[in-house]
Every structure is written in C-alpha cells, then in structure tokens.
C-alpha cells in the first residue's frame, strides 16, 4: 500500500537545479522535492509521497493525520508484545 504522509516544510534549498525542502514528520526530518508545489512556503504542510511534495494540506488536517498514524503505530507495537 502506498501512503502520502503530511509534513511541515522547515526550509527550502536548491539541489542540482531542483527546488527541495526539508520536512518535519512529527519529529522525523526528511527531504522532499518541491517541484510539484513551488508555491509552498516554510511553515506550511504538504502531503509527501516517495520523496515528492504532492499536495498542500492545512495544519489541522496534517496534525490530525499525524496523530492517527502515531496511534496506529502504537497499536501495532501493542499487538506484537
């Protein structure tokens, strides 16, 4: 199953002619390409899929999704105890 995860854009930078960004995914920092969302600003949230920011998402929806993913991970851990 493929999943796009919401992340908060922390900073932007160029890399080899591409617009890139560093995203915070609930405390985990990763880089993603911003070419599909060149208008995204630092502090905004986007859905990131396989290294590409593909859609802007509002803060409330992003935080709710991150909380749901954290809860799912917690339940998975409990199931394997």
Order of alpha helices (4+ residues) and beta strands (2+ residues): beta-beta-beta-beta-beta-alpha
